């Protein structure tokens, strides 16, 4: 079974709940409002979230910022460009050439949203009613110019203050733009490995942070590695647990197969070294948990390495979200 077939086994309603943990603003949109239970394509689900989110943003008002403008005007505005006014010989028409700042919706954030709407319509992978709704949205973007999504510096966009509601919309849009692969055999879309891995890690982090009372959650940044490869730290009273979460296709199915034992042992050693290093800096009891997504079964195994507990666990993402929550809360109690 290839990666795409594995990832297609996860119910879209579970992916929706994972998105809700990753994007807190999504909790304001119920699955019933989206019809999330009925979507058999992940792109249709993400498009529905984007559609509802942009519609709500229009009700609040699109984000505006000052953009530079220039041109011939009947009324003085901003600064006069004397040289350009003389060059264009505007004395007869009584116009002046001005440079000015305009408070406008025509900025990169709204340009990205408009481009995403156009992309979804161009792909044509959504239902007819959704198409009609996206076309209505485009009419409201009439003051926003078109841009190419390939030219967007996604990582440089900031989301402070009035731009914060755009964070979820643009990141969901990025998933649609770059994060979906289409299985040519089944015709079904699925999130690519990088996007899914980040979504899974964020979901686990937010779950422990919001659902597990009495547990403090933070990131343990590992030197020379990105935050997405960092461990989570669960702190409960005088106990610390380092939690390593990651999507490994090798362990997504057949986790207990003999051929995967050496791989698991390597990951356990990495977690053990991290646990041992932290134990030298602290008096607290420190343990480790390797927590992988699965489409086979949910289980927890315990190992002792040099008097440190190392747990290896998997969460079956095909189970109902209520069952998954119970399993995760049980795992948080290990700390």
C-alpha positions in Angstrom: 0.0 0.0 0.0 1.5 3.4 -1.0 1.4 6.5 1.1 -1.6 7.9 -0.8 -3.7 4.8 -0.2 -2.7 4.9 3.5 -3.7 8.5 4.0 -7.0 8.0 2.1 -8.0 5.6 4.9 -8.5 8.5 7.4 -12.1 9.7 7.4 -12.5 13.3 6.3 -14.6 14.0 9.4 -11.5 13.1 11.5 -9.4 15.4 9.4 -11.9 18.1 10.0 -11.6 17.6 13.8 -7.8 17.7 13.5 -8.1 21.0 11.6 -10.3 22.3 14.4 -7.5 21.7 16.9 -4.9 23.2 14.6 -7.0 26.3 13.8 -9.0 27.6 16.8 -11.1 29.9 14.6 -12.5 26.8 12.8 -14.4 25.9 16.0 -16.7 28.8 15.2 -17.8 26.9 12.1 -19.8 23.7 12.9 -19.4 20.6 10.8 -23.2 20.8 10.1 -22.7 24.2 8.6 -20.1 22.8 6.2 -21.8 19.4 5.7 -18.4 17.9 6.7 -19.9 14.4 7.3 -20.9 14.2 3.6 -17.6 15.1 2.0 -15.8 12.2 0.4 -13.1 14.5 -1.0 -10.6 16.4 1.2 -10.5 19.2 -1.3 -14.2 19.7 -1.2 -14.0 19.9 2.7 -11.2 22.4 2.6 -13.0 24.4 -0.1 -16.1 24.5 2.1 -14.1 25.7 5.1 -12.5 28.4 2.9 -15.9 29.4 1.4 -17.5 29.8 4.8 -14.5 31.6 6.3 -14.3 34.1 3.4 -18.0 34.7 3.6 -17.7 35.5 7.3 -14.7 37.8 6.6 -16.8 39.8 4.1 -19.4 40.3 6.9 -16.7 41.6 9.2 -15.1 43.7 6.4 -12.1 42.9 4.3 -8.7 43.9 5.7 -7.5 47.3 4.4 -4.0 48.8 4.3 -2.4 51.8 2.7 -1.1 51.2 -0.8 0.8 53.6 -3.0 -1.0 55.1 -5.9 -0.2 57.7 -8.6 -1.9 59.3 -11.5 -3.6 62.4 -13.0 -6.2 63.9 -10.7 -8.7 66.7 -10.9 -8.2 67.4 -7.1 -4.9 67.6 -5.3 -4.1 64.5 -3.3 -0.9 63.5 -1.6 2.2 65.0 -3.3 2.3 66.7 -6.7 4.8 65.5 -9.2 5.7 68.8 -10.9 8.0 67.2 -13.5 5.4 64.6 -14.6 2.6 67.2 -14.6 4.7 69.5 -16.9 5.7 66.6 -19.1 2.2 65.5 -19.7 1.1 69.1 -20.4 -2.0 68.9 -18.2 -2.5 72.7 -17.9 -5.4 72.7 -20.3 -7.3 69.9 -18.6 -6.5 71.3 -15.2 -5.2 68.0 -13.9 -2.1 67.4 -11.7 0.0 64.3 -11.4 0.1 63.1 -7.8 1.7 60.4 -5.7 -0.7 59.4 -2.8 -1.5 56.6 -0.3 -4.9 54.9 -0.5 -6.6 52.9 2.2 -7.5 49.9 0.1 -8.7 46.3 0.1 -6.3 45.7 -2.8 -3.5 44.1 -0.8 -1.7 40.8 -0.8 -4.0 39.1 1.8 -7.2 39.7 -0.3 -5.3 39.1 -3.5 -4.4 35.6 -2.2 -8.0 34.9 -1.2 -9.2 35.9 -4.6 -6.6 33.8 -6.4 -7.6 30.8 -4.3 -11.2 31.2 -5.3 -10.2 31.3 -8.9 -8.0 28.2 -8.4 -10.9 26.2 -6.9 -13.2 27.2 -9.7 -10.6 26.4 -12.3 -10.0 22.9 -10.9 -13.7 22.1 -10.9 -13.5 19.5 -8.1 -16.4 21.0 -6.1 -20.2 20.6 -6.2 -22.3 22.9 -8.4 -23.8 24.8 -5.4 -20.3 25.5 -4.1 -19.3 26.8 -7.6 -22.2 29.3 -7.5 -21.2 30.5 -4.1 -17.5 31.0 -5.1 -18.6 32.9 -8.1 -20.7 35.2 -5.9 -17.6 35.8 -3.7 -15.6 36.8 -6.8 -18.0 39.6 -7.5 -17.2 41.1 -4.1 -13.5 41.0 -4.9 -14.0 43.4 -7.9 -11.6 46.0 -6.3 -8.9 43.4 -5.8 -6.4 42.7 -8.6 -5.4 39.2 -9.8 -2.1 37.6 -8.8 -0.3 34.3 -9.4 -0.2 32.0 -6.4 3.2 30.8 -7.4 4.6 34.3 -6.8 3.3 34.5 -3.2 5.9 34.5 -0.4 3.7 32.4 1.8 6.1 32.2 4.7 6.6 35.9 4.9 3.0 36.8 5.5 2.3 38.1 9.0 -1.0 37.9 10.8 -1.0 40.4 13.7 -4.0 42.4 14.8 -6.6 42.9 12.1 -4.9 40.3 9.8 -5.2 37.5 12.3 -8.5 36.0 10.9 -6.6 35.6 7.6 -4.2 33.1 9.1 -6.6 30.2 9.0 -8.0 31.2 5.6 -4.6 31.5 3.9 -3.2 28.3 5.5 -6.2 26.3 4.5 -5.9 27.8 1.1 -2.2 26.8 1.0 -3.3 23.2 1.7 -5.6 23.4 -1.3 -2.9 24.9 -3.5 0.1 22.8 -2.6 -1.0 20.1 -0.1 -3.4 17.8 -2.1 -2.4 15.0 -4.3 -4.8 13.2 -6.5 -4.8 9.4 -6.7 -5.2 8.5 -10.4 -6.5 5.1 -9.6 -9.2 6.0 -7.2 -9.8 9.7 -8.2 -9.6 10.6 -4.5 -7.5 13.4 -3.2 -5.4 13.2 0.0 -3.1 15.5 1.9 0.6 15.1 1.1 3.0 13.7 3.6 4.5 17.0 4.7 1.2 18.8 5.2 -0.3 15.8 7.0 2.7 15.5 9.3 2.5 19.1 10.3 -1.3 18.9 10.8 -0.9 15.8 13.0 1.7 17.4 15.2 -0.3 20.6 15.6 -3.4 18.6 16.5 -1.6 16.6 19.2 0.0 19.7 20.6 -3.3 21.6 20.8 -5.2 18.6 22.1 -2.8 18.2 25.1 -2.9 21.9 25.6 -6.7 22.3 25.6 -8.1 19.0 26.7 -5.7 17.6 29.3 -6.2 19.6 32.5 -3.3 19.7 35.0 -0.8 19.3 32.2 1.5 22.1 31.0 2.5 21.8 27.3 5.5 23.3 25.5 7.9 22.6 22.7 11.4 21.2 23.2 13.4 22.6 20.3 16.1 20.3 19.1 19.3 21.9 17.9 19.7 22.2 14.1 16.1 21.0 13.5 12.9 22.8 12.5 10.1 23.3 15.1 8.0 20.7 13.3 10.6 18.1 14.3 10.7 19.2 17.9 9.4 17.2 20.9 6.5 18.2 23.0 7.0 18.5 26.8 4.2 17.5 29.1 4.7 18.7 32.6 2.5 17.3 35.4 3.6 18.3 39.0 7.1 16.7 39.4 6.9 14.5 36.2 8.0 15.4 32.7 7.3 13.5 29.5 8.9 14.2 26.2 6.5 13.3 23.4 7.8 12.8 19.9 5.1 12.9 17.3 5.6 12.3 13.6 4.1 10.5 10.6 6.2 7.6 9.4 4.8 5.6 6.5 6.8 2.7 7.8 4.7 2.6 11.0 1.4 3.7 9.6 0.5 0.1 9.0 2.0 -3.1 10.4 3.6 -1.2 13.3 4.5 -4.5 15.0 6.0 -6.2 12.0 9.5 -7.5 12.5 11.0 -5.4 9.7 10.1 -2.2 11.5 11.7 -3.2 14.9 15.1 -1.8 14.0 13.5 1.5 12.8 11.5 1.7 16.1 14.6 1.0 18.1 16.5 3.9 16.5 13.6 6.3 17.3 13.5 5.0 20.9 17.2 5.6 21.3 16.8 9.2 20.0 14.0 9.8 22.5 16.0 8.1 25.3 19.1 10.3 24.7 16.8 13.4 24.8 15.2 12.1 28.1 18.6 11.4 29.6 20.0 14.8 28.7 17.0 16.5 30.2 17.2 14.4 33.4 20.7 15.6 34.0 19.4 19.2 34.2 16.3 18.5 36.4 15.3 16.7 39.5 11.9 15.7 38.0 11.1 12.2 36.8 11.4 12.2 33.1 10.0 9.7 30.6 9.5 9.5 26.8 6.6 8.8 24.5 6.8 8.0 20.8 3.3 8.7 19.5 2.6 7.8 15.9 -0.6 8.0 13.7 -1.9 4.7 12.5 -4.6 3.1 10.3 -4.2 -0.3 11.9 -4.7 -0.2 15.7 -4.3 1.8 18.9 -1.8 0.5 21.4 0.8 1.4 24.0 4.0 -0.5 24.8 6.4 0.2 27.7 10.1 -0.2 27.7 12.8 0.6 30.2 16.1 2.0 29.0 18.7 2.8 31.7 15.9 3.2 34.3 13.9 5.6 32.1 10.4 4.7 30.9 10.0 4.9 27.1 6.5 4.4 25.8 5.8 3.5 22.1 2.2 4.2 21.1 0.0 4.5 18.0 -3.4 6.2 17.5 -5.7 4.6 14.9 -7.1 7.6 13.0 -9.9 5.5 11.6 -11.6 5.4 15.0 -14.3 7.9 16.0 -13.0 11.2 17.3 -14.5 10.6 20.7 -12.6 7.3 21.0 -9.3 9.0 19.8 -9.8 11.7 22.5 -10.2 9.0 25.2 -6.9 7.3 24.0 -5.0 10.6 24.0 -6.2 11.5 27.5 -5.0 8.1 28.7 -1.6 8.7 27.2 -1.3 12.1 28.8 -1.8 10.4 32.2 1.4 8.5 31.6 3.3 11.7 32.5 
